[in-house]
Amino acid sequence: MTLLLALSVLSWSVIIERAKRLARSGRRNEELKSKIEDLIGKNKFKEIPAVCRANPNSLSSVCRDVFSVEEKAPVERMETLIDRAIRVELEDLGKRIS
């Protein structure tokens, strides 16, 4: 019975930690999204990686990887970078869930 109680407490602590992290990440993503959209509107693409480094979260790592590439990079290269960055972030968000 003690083991079940301990595992239940552990499970709930992971659930609460993930819920807080996802909520915090969502708020930060919205703030970062508006900053990036503003920079894109002003054609300041080279400033986006610096803004992403200053605001670390799941969206920033994806955008940092994508906008760090040369402007004339092939579309396939950009797609590969986006896919890789998203996979890394999903793995990070899924830690200790199982």
MMTF fields as JSON, N, C-alpha, C and O atoms, coordinates in Angstrom:
{
  "mmtfVersion": "1.0.0",
  "mmtfProducer": "UNKNOWN",
  "numBonds": 391,
  "numAtoms": 392,
  "numGroups": 98,
  "numChains": 1,
  "numModels": 1,
  "chainsPerModel": [1],
  "groupsPerChain": [98],
  "chainIdList": ["A"],
  "bondAtomList": [4, 2, 8, 6, 12, 10, 16, 14, 20, 18, 24, 22, 28, 26, 32, 30, 36, 34, 40, 38, 44, 42, 48, 46, 52, 50, 56, 54, 60, 58, 64, 62, 68, 66, 72, 70, 76, 74, 80, 78, 84, 82, 88, 86, 92, 90, 96, 94, 100, 98, 104, 102, 108, 106, 112, 110, 116, 114, 120, 118, 124, 122, 128, 126, 132, 130, 136, 134, 140, 138, 144, 142, 148, 146, 152, 150, 156, 154, 160, 158, 164, 162, 168, 166, 172, 170, 176, 174, 180, 178, 184, 182, 188, 186, 192, 190, 196, 194, 200, 198, 204, 202, 208, 206, 212, 210, 216, 214, 220, 218, 224, 222, 228, 226, 232, 230, 236, 234, 240, 238, 244, 242, 248, 246, 252, 250, 256, 254, 260, 258, 264, 262, 268, 266, 272, 270, 276, 274, 280, 278, 284, 282, 288, 286, 292, 290, 296, 294, 300, 298, 304, 302, 308, 306, 312, 310, 316, 314, 320, 318, 324, 322, 328, 326, 332, 330, 336, 334, 340, 338, 344, 342, 348, 346, 352, 350, 356, 354, 360, 358, 364, 362, 368, 366, 372, 370, 376, 374, 380, 378, 384, 382, 388, 386],
  "bondOrderList": [1, 1, 1, 1, 1, 1, 1, 1, 1, 1, 1, 1, 1, 1, 1, 1, 1, 1, 1, 1, 1, 1, 1, 1, 1, 1, 1, 1, 1, 1, 1, 1, 1, 1, 1, 1, 1, 1, 1, 1, 1, 1, 1, 1, 1, 1, 1, 1, 1, 1, 1, 1, 1, 1, 1, 1, 1, 1, 1, 1, 1, 1, 1, 1, 1, 1, 1, 1, 1, 1, 1, 1, 1, 1, 1, 1, 1, 1, 1, 1, 1, 1, 1, 1, 1, 1, 1, 1, 1, 1, 1, 1, 1, 1, 1, 1, 1],
  "groupList": [{"groupName": "MET", "atomNameList": ["N", "CA", "C", "O"], "elementList": ["N", "C", "C", "O"], "formalChargeList": [0, 0, 0, 0], "bondAtomList": [1, 0, 2, 1, 3, 2], "bondOrderList": [1, 1, 2], "singleLetterCode": "M", "chemCompType": "L-PEPTIDE LINKING"}, {"groupName": "THR", "atomNameList": ["N", "CA", "C", "O"], "elementList": ["N", "C", "C", "O"], "formalChargeList": [0, 0, 0, 0], "bondAtomList": [1, 0, 2, 1, 3, 2], "bondOrderList": [1, 1, 2], "singleLetterCode": "T", "chemCompType": "L-PEPTIDE LINKING"}, {"groupName": "LEU", "atomNameList": ["N", "CA", "C", "O"], "elementList": ["N", "C", "C", "O"], "formalChargeList": [0, 0, 0, 0], "bondAtomList": [1, 0, 2, 1, 3, 2], "bondOrderList": [1, 1, 2], "singleLetterCode": "L", "chemCompType": "L-PEPTIDE LINKING"}, {"groupName": "ALA", "atomNameList": ["N", "CA", "C", "O"], "elementList": ["N", "C", "C", "O"], "formalChargeList": [0, 0, 0, 0], "bondAtomList": [1, 0, 2, 1, 3, 2], "bondOrderList": [1, 1, 2], "singleLetterCode": "A", "chemCompType": "L-PEPTIDE LINKING"}, {"groupName": "SER", "atomNameList": ["N", "CA", "C", "O"], "elementList": ["N", "C", "C", "O"], "formalChargeList": [0, 0, 0, 0], "bondAtomList": [1, 0, 2, 1, 3, 2], "bondOrderList": [1, 1, 2], "singleLetterCode": "S", "chemCompType": "L-PEPTIDE LINKING"}, {"groupName": "VAL", "atomNameList": ["N", "CA", "C", "O"], "elementList": ["N", "C", "C", "O"], "formalChargeList": [0, 0, 0, 0], "bondAtomList": [1, 0, 2, 1, 3, 2], "bondOrderList": [1, 1, 2], "singleLetterCode": "V", "chemCompType": "L-PEPTIDE LINKING"}, {"groupName": "TRP", "atomNameList": ["N", "CA", "C", "O"], "elementList": ["N", "C", "C", "O"], "formalChargeList": [0, 0, 0, 0], "bondAtomList": [1, 0, 2, 1, 3, 2], "bondOrderList": [1, 1, 2], "singleLetterCode": "W", "chemCompType": "L-PEPTIDE LINKING"}, {"groupName": "ILE", "atomNameList": ["N", "CA", "C", "O"], "elementList": ["N", "C", "C", "O"], "formalChargeList": [0, 0, 0, 0], "bondAtomList": [1, 0, 2, 1, 3, 2], "bondOrderList": [1, 1, 2], "singleLetterCode": "I", "chemCompType": "L-PEPTIDE LINKING"}, {"groupName": "GLU", "atomNameList": ["N", "CA", "C", "O"], "elementList": ["N", "C", "C", "O"], "formalChargeList": [0, 0, 0, 0], "bondAtomList": [1, 0, 2, 1, 3, 2], "bondOrderList": [1, 1, 2], "singleLetterCode": "E", "chemCompType": "L-PEPTIDE LINKING"}, {"groupName": "ARG", "atomNameList": ["N", "CA", "C", "O"], "elementList": ["N", "C", "C", "O"], "formalChargeList": [0, 0, 0, 0], "bondAtomList": [1, 0, 2, 1, 3, 2], "bondOrderList": [1, 1, 2], "singleLetterCode": "R", "chemCompType": "L-PEPTIDE LINKING"}, {"groupName": "LYS", "atomNameList": ["N", "CA", "C", "O"], "elementList": ["N", "C", "C", "O"], "formalChargeList": [0, 0, 0, 0], "bondAtomList": [1, 0, 2, 1, 3, 2], "bondOrderList": [1, 1, 2], "singleLetterCode": "K", "chemCompType": "L-PEPTIDE LINKING"}, {"groupName": "GLY", "atomNameList": ["N", "CA", "C", "O"], "elementList": ["N", "C", "C", "O"], "formalChargeList": [0, 0, 0, 0], "bondAtomList": [1, 0, 2, 1, 3, 2], "bondOrderList": [1, 1, 2], "singleLetterCode": "G", "chemCompType": "PEPTIDE LINKING"}, {"groupName": "ASN", "atomNameList": ["N", "CA", "C", "O"], "elementList": ["N", "C", "C", "O"], "formalChargeList": [0, 0, 0, 0], "bondAtomList": [1, 0, 2, 1, 3, 2], "bondOrderList": [1, 1, 2], "singleLetterCode": "N", "chemCompType": "L-PEPTIDE LINKING"}, {"groupName": "ASP", "atomNameList": ["N", "CA", "C", "O"], "elementList": ["N", "C", "C", "O"], "formalChargeList": [0, 0, 0, 0], "bondAtomList": [1, 0, 2, 1, 3, 2], "bondOrderList": [1, 1, 2], "singleLetterCode": "D", "chemCompType": "L-PEPTIDE LINKING"}, {"groupName": "PHE", "atomNameList": ["N", "CA", "C", "O"], "elementList": ["N", "C", "C", "O"], "formalChargeList": [0, 0, 0, 0], "bondAtomList": [1, 0, 2, 1, 3, 2], "bondOrderList": [1, 1, 2], "singleLetterCode": "F", "chemCompType": "L-PEPTIDE LINKING"}, {"groupName": "PRO", "atomNameList": ["N", "CA", "C", "O"], "elementList": ["N", "C", "C", "O"], "formalChargeList": [0, 0, 0, 0], "bondAtomList": [1, 0, 2, 1, 3, 2], "bondOrderList": [1, 1, 2], "singleLetterCode": "P", "chemCompType": "L-PEPTIDE LINKING"}, {"groupName": "CYS", "atomNameList": ["N", "CA", "C", "O"], "elementList": ["N", "C", "C", "O"], "formalChargeList": [0, 0, 0, 0], "bondAtomList": [1, 0, 2, 1, 3, 2], "bondOrderList": [1, 1, 2], "singleLetterCode": "C", "chemCompType": "L-PEPTIDE LINKING"}],
  "groupTypeList": [0, 1, 2, 2, 2, 3, 2, 4, 5, 2, 4, 6, 4, 5, 7, 7, 8, 9, 3, 10, 9, 2, 3, 9, 4, 11, 9, 9, 12, 8, 8, 2, 10, 4, 10, 7, 8, 13, 2, 7, 11, 10, 12, 10, 14, 10, 8, 7, 15, 3, 5, 16, 9, 3, 12, 15, 12, 4, 2, 4, 4, 5, 16, 9, 13, 5, 14, 4, 5, 8, 8, 10, 3, 15, 5, 8, 9, 0, 8, 1, 2, 7, 13, 9, 3, 7, 9, 5, 8, 2, 8, 13, 2, 11, 10, 9, 7, 4],
  "groupIdList": [1, 2, 3, 4, 5, 6, 7, 8, 9, 10, 11, 12, 13, 14, 15, 16, 17, 18, 19, 20, 21, 22, 23, 24, 25, 26, 27, 28, 29, 30, 31, 32, 33, 34, 35, 36, 37, 38, 39, 40, 41, 42, 43, 44, 45, 46, 47, 48, 49, 50, 51, 52, 53, 54, 55, 56, 57, 58, 59, 60, 61, 62, 63, 64, 65, 66, 67, 68, 69, 70, 71, 72, 73, 74, 75, 76, 77, 78, 79, 80, 81, 82, 83, 84, 85, 86, 87, 88, 89, 90, 91, 92, 93, 94, 95, 96, 97, 98],
  "secStructList": [7, 2, 2, 2, 2, 2, 2, 2, 2, 2, 2, 2, 2, 2, 2, 2, 2, 2, 2, 2, 2, 2, 2, 2, 2, 2, 2, 2, 2, 2, 2, 2, 2, 2, 2, 2, 2, 2, 2, 2, 2, 6, 6, 7, 4, 4, 4, 2, 2, 2, 2, 2, 2, 2, 1, 7, 1, 2, 2, 2, 2, 2, 2, 2, 2, 2, 2, 6, 1, 7, 6, 6, 7, 7, 2, 2, 2, 2, 2, 2, 2, 2, 2, 2, 2, 2, 2, 2, 2, 2, 2, 2, 2, 6, 6, 6, 7, 7],
  "xCoordList": [0.821, 0.0, 0.869, 0.547, 1.961, 2.882, 3.497, 3.668, 3.817, 4.382, 3.386, 3.763, 2.135, 1.106, 0.948, 0.801, 0.978, 0.87, 2.056, 1.886, 3.261, 4.464, 4.411, 4.753, 3.989, 3.896, 2.81, 2.961, 1.734, 0.67, 1.161, 0.891, 1.876, 2.436, 3.414, 3.4, 4.251, 5.204, 4.473, 4.845, 3.451, 2.678, 2.047, 2.124, 1.426, 0.783, 1.801, 1.506, 2.975, 3.989, 4.438, 4.655, 4.575, 4.944, 3.821, 4.083, 2.581, 1.436, 1.36, 1.162, 1.515, 1.448, 2.607, 2.42, 3.807, 4.973, 4.783, 5.076, 4.302, 4.076, 2.978, 3.099, 1.93, 0.844, 1.34, 1.011, 2.128, 2.693, 3.633, 3.608, 4.464, 5.432, 4.738, 5.129, 3.719, 2.998, 2.266, 2.235, 1.679, 0.992, 1.982, 1.72, 3.119, 4.151, 4.704, 4.927, 4.92, 5.435, 4.453, 4.862, 3.161, 2.145, 2.153, 2.05, 2.274, 2.328, 3.577, 3.514, 4.711, 5.968, 5.946, 6.47, 5.335, 5.254, 4.458, 4.835, 3.372, 2.564, 3.353, 3.29, 4.097, 4.915, 5.989, 6.194, 6.669, 7.723, 7.151, 7.758, 6.009, 5.373, 5.1, 5.338, 4.607, 4.321, 5.614, 5.644, 6.683, 7.968, 8.517, 9.008, 8.427, 8.938, 8.114, 8.67, 6.798, 5.95, 6.273, 6.258, 6.562, 6.936, 8.251, 8.368, 9.238, 10.521, 10.366, 10.996, 9.532, 9.299, 8.631, 8.976, 7.684, 7.009, 7.961, 7.743, 9.02, 10.012, 11.191, 12.166, 11.113, 12.185, 13.509, 14.567, 13.458, 14.66, 14.89, 14.924, 15.044, 15.172, 16.434, 16.431, 17.5, 18.768, 18.716, 19.563, 17.743, 17.61, 16.814, 16.84, 16.119, 15.256, 16.036, 15.587, 17.196, 17.921, 18.316, 18.284, 18.684, 19.058, 17.855, 17.976, 16.696, 15.469, 15.106, 14.657, 15.299, 14.992, 15.931, 15.496, 17.203, 18.145, 17.81, 18.027, 17.288, 16.94, 15.649, 15.392, 14.837, 13.549, 13.487, 12.775, 14.215, 14.266, 12.951, 12.435, 12.427, 11.271, 11.174, 12.074, 10.111, 10.02, 9.955, 10.596, 9.203, 9.098, 10.417, 10.793, 11.111, 12.342, 13.413, 14.15, 13.514, 14.544, 14.245, 15.164, 12.984, 12.609, 12.917, 13.55, 12.475, 12.693, 14.173, 14.637, 14.91, 16.344, 17.042, 17.865, 16.716, 17.339, 16.964, 17.814, 15.713, 15.239, 15.797, 16.272, 15.748, 16.18, 17.686, 18.185, 18.422, 19.881, 20.484, 21.656, 19.694, 20.161, 20.253, 19.526, 21.139, 21.276, 19.941, 19.104, 19.76, 18.5, 18.235, 17.079, 19.288, 19.105, 19.196, 19.467, 18.971, 19.013, 17.848, 16.771, 18.066, 16.974, 15.821, 16.016, 14.637, 13.437, 13.565, 13.122, 14.168, 14.33, 15.166, 14.885, 16.186, 17.044, 16.242, 16.374, 15.418, 14.592, 13.595, 13.382, 12.985, 12.023, 12.705, 12.144, 13.905, 14.654, 14.954, 14.814, 15.366, 15.652, 14.403, 14.455, 13.296, 12.05, 11.644, 11.294, 11.687, 11.324, 12.214, 11.725, 13.516, 14.456, 14.206, 14.176, 14.028, 13.803, 12.505, 12.45, 11.472, 10.195, 10.325, 9.783, 11.036, 11.236, 11.969, 11.6, 13.007, 13.775, 12.892, 12.946, 12.09, 11.219, 10.137, 9.816, 9.575, 8.557, 9.16, 8.52, 10.376, 11.047, 11.253, 11.049, 11.659, 11.881, 10.592, 10.577, 9.507, 8.226, 7.677, 6.893, 8.08, 7.575, 8.404, 8.101, 9.447, 10.289, 9.48, 8.616, 9.76, 9.174, 7.659, 7.025, 7.074, 5.625, 5.238, 4.227, 6.028, 5.658, 5.742, 5.467],
  "yCoordList": [-1.19, 0.0, 1.26, 2.251, 1.205, 2.338, 2.621, 3.776, 1.57, 1.715, 2.396, 3.283, 1.997, 2.626, 4.11, 4.941, 4.431, 5.83, 6.638, 7.751, 6.077, 6.775, 6.991, 8.07, 5.98, 6.116, 7.108, 7.833, 7.139, 8.102, 9.533, 10.417, 9.753, 11.085, 11.475, 12.612, 10.549, 10.815, 11.151, 12.095, 10.396, 10.651, 12.039, 12.783, 12.376, 13.685, 14.818, 15.884, 14.612, 15.676, 15.907, 17.048, 14.828, 14.959, 15.635, 16.501, 15.257, 15.856, 17.354, 18.15, 17.734, 19.153, 19.93, 21.039, 19.348, 20.021, 20.234, 21.316, 19.226, 19.343, 20.349, 21.11, 20.365, 21.321, 22.751, 23.625, 22.991, 24.332, 24.71, 25.836, 23.751, 24.039, 24.345, 25.275, 23.576, 23.826, 25.161, 25.869, 25.511, 26.804, 27.952, 28.928, 27.835, 28.869, 28.982, 30.082, 27.842, 27.829, 28.482, 29.199, 28.236, 28.842, 30.351, 31.034, 30.885, 32.343, 32.919, 33.928, 32.267, 32.752, 32.656, 33.529, 31.587, 31.434, 32.563, 33.058, 32.974, 34.072, 35.375, 36.123, 35.652, 36.87, 36.844, 37.826, 35.703, 35.578, 35.657, 36.268, 35.056, 35.084, 36.515, 36.862, 37.345, 38.732, 39.494, 40.323, 39.226, 39.88, 39.472, 40.309, 38.173, 37.684, 38.24, 38.641, 38.267, 38.828, 40.296, 40.761, 41.02, 42.428, 42.576, 43.432, 41.733, 41.787, 41.382, 41.972, 40.384, 39.967, 41.1, 41.355, 41.774, 42.9, 44.031, 44.766, 44.171, 45.223, 44.726, 45.454, 43.482, 42.852, 42.807, 43.035, 42.52, 42.415, 40.953, 40.595, 40.123, 38.686, 38.316, 37.336, 39.075, 38.752, 38.967, 38.44, 39.725, 39.965, 38.868, 38.784, 38.041, 37.017, 36.006, 35.695, 35.47, 34.522, 35.128, 34.433, 36.399, 37.045, 37.169, 36.957, 37.511, 37.599, 36.22, 36.096, 35.194, 33.83, 33.375, 32.707, 33.726, 33.357, 34.073, 33.525, 35.287, 36.059, 35.573, 35.885, 34.817, 34.317, 32.805, 32.316, 32.053, 30.595, 29.896, 30.013, 29.176, 28.297, 27.396, 27.398, 26.634, 25.666, 26.326, 25.853, 27.396, 28.085, 28.76, 28.776, 29.309, 30.043, 29.131, 29.542, 27.906, 27.024, 26.646, 26.53, 26.456, 26.152, 27.353, 27.204, 28.528, 29.74, 30.081, 30.509, 29.894, 30.196, 29.336, 29.833, 28.05, 27.159, 27.544, 27.543, 27.87, 28.173, 29.498, 29.578, 30.536, 31.854, 32.062, 33.11, 31.079, 31.172, 30.746, 31.008, 30.102, 29.615, 30.787, 31.774, 30.657, 31.685, 31.945, 31.051, 33.179, 33.551, 32.76, 32.523, 32.35, 31.663, 30.143, 29.439, 29.647, 28.2, 27.555, 28.141, 26.346, 25.657, 25.337, 25.166, 25.262, 24.994, 23.655, 23.53, 22.66, 21.351, 21.454, 20.781, 22.291, 22.485, 23.121, 22.718, 24.101, 24.753, 23.763, 23.75, 22.937, 21.947, 20.947, 20.564, 20.528, 19.596, 20.209, 19.545, 21.467, 22.151, 22.276, 22.056, 22.626, 22.759, 21.413, 21.337, 20.356, 19.021, 18.583, 18.06, 18.797, 18.395, 19.172, 18.592, 20.48, 21.308, 20.941, 20.923, 20.651, 20.262, 18.918, 18.738, 17.968, 16.661, 16.796, 16.159, 17.623, 17.827, 18.427, 18.003, 19.402, 20.037, 19.091, 19.092, 18.289, 17.328, 16.273, 15.861, 15.843, 14.888, 15.513, 14.858, 16.781, 17.47, 17.6, 17.385, 17.95, 18.104, 16.753, 16.702, 15.672, 14.352, 13.608, 12.456, 14.234, 13.576, 13.169, 13.916, 12.011, 11.464, 11.284, 11.097, 11.338, 11.17, 9.695, 9.375, 8.801, 7.386, 6.875, 5.701],
  "zCoordList": [0.0, 0.0, 0.0, -0.656, 0.738, 0.804, -0.569, -0.959, -1.28, -2.624, -3.554, -4.32, -3.498, -4.333, -3.998, -4.894, -2.732, -2.308, -2.819, -3.317, -2.696, -3.158, -4.669, -5.154, -5.405, -6.858, -7.262, -8.245, -6.514, -6.784, -6.569, -7.383, -5.484, -5.209, -6.314, -6.784, -6.722, -7.805, -9.1, -9.798, -9.418, -10.641, -10.62, -11.598, -9.5, -9.405, -9.45, -9.989, -8.903, -8.968, -10.408, -10.817, -11.173, -12.59, -13.362, -14.197, -13.099, -13.795, -13.516, -14.434, -12.269, -11.9, -12.512, -13.011, -12.473, -13.058, -14.555, -15.063, -15.266, -16.716, -17.031, -17.991, -16.254, -16.493, -16.319, -17.12, -15.281, -15.065, -16.199, -16.697, -16.599, -17.664, -18.984, -19.689, -19.32, -20.566, -20.536, -21.542, -19.404, -19.289, -19.421, -20.124, -18.746, -18.812, -20.232, -20.737, -20.862, -22.224, -23.19, -24.103, -22.991, -23.855, -23.764, -24.783, -22.556, -22.384, -23.038, -23.739, -22.8, -23.389, -24.913, -25.605, -25.43, -26.878, -27.519, -28.581, -26.892, -27.429, -27.447, -28.422, -26.377, -26.317, -27.403, -28.117, -27.513, -28.512, -29.92, -30.801, -30.14, -31.458, -31.893, -33.049, -30.992, -31.367, -31.66, -32.57, -30.902, -31.172, -32.536, -33.294, -32.84, -34.126, -35.277, -36.3, -35.122, -36.177, -36.413, -37.553, -35.357, -35.482, -36.259, -37.136, -35.927, -36.641, -38.107, -38.984, -38.372, -39.759, -40.532, -41.685, -39.903, -40.553, -40.892, -41.855, -40.097, -40.332, -41.162, -41.347, -41.669, -42.455, -41.696, -42.283, -40.415, -39.581, -39.207, -38.03, -40.224, -40.023, -39.246, -38.501, -39.407, -38.756, -37.245, -36.524, -36.755, -35.317, -34.608, -33.381, -35.355, -34.761, -33.912, -32.809, -34.371, -33.5, -32.152, -31.137, -32.124, -30.861, -29.932, -28.725, -30.492, -29.69, -29.148, -28.009, -29.957, -29.516, -28.402, -27.463, -28.495, -27.43, -26.128, -25.047, -26.219, -25.027, -24.376, -23.213, -25.106, -24.6, -24.765, -25.642, -23.942, -24.149, -23.81, -22.699, -24.781, -24.607, -25.824, -26.663, -25.937, -27.027, -28.399, -29.337, -28.532, -29.817, -30.192, -31.364, -29.217, -29.518, -30.097, -30.993, -29.606, -30.147, -31.596, -32.407, -31.923, -33.307, -34.201, -35.246, -33.799, -34.604, -34.716, -35.773, -33.631, -33.657, -34.702, -35.47, -34.733, -35.713, -37.136, -38.026, -37.351, -38.7, -39.199, -40.332, -38.373, -38.827, -38.744, -39.154, -38.218, -38.196, -39.529, -39.798, -40.35, -41.651, -42.624, -42.508, -43.558, -44.581, -45.272, -45.391, -45.724, -46.368, -47.639, -47.991, -48.328, -49.598, -49.455, -50.428, -48.26, -48.045, -48.777, -48.88, -49.287, -49.985, -49.03, -47.827, -49.593, -48.805, -48.068, -46.926, -48.718, -48.091, -46.825, -45.833, -46.858, -45.671, -44.544, -43.388, -44.864, -43.859, -43.262, -42.049, -44.108, -43.623, -42.699, -41.673, -43.058, -42.223, -40.867, -39.84, -40.854, -39.595, -38.728, -37.518, -39.344, -38.591, -38.0, -36.822, -38.801, -38.319, -37.158, -36.156, -37.299, -36.249, -34.963, -33.878, -35.086, -33.899, -33.195, -31.965, -33.958, -33.355, -32.653, -31.562, -33.262, -32.622, -31.297, -30.31, -31.275, -30.045, -28.956, -27.802, -29.32, -28.322, -27.826, -26.638, -28.71, -28.279, -27.346, -26.378, -27.634, -26.737, -25.364, -24.342, -25.342, -24.069, -23.284, -22.072, -23.963, -23.268, -22.794, -21.846, -23.442, -23.074, -22.053, -21.741, -21.52, -20.529, -19.3, -18.841, -18.786, -17.551, -17.609, -16.571, -18.789, -18.896, -18.768, -18.141, -19.353, -19.302, -17.89, -17.641]
}
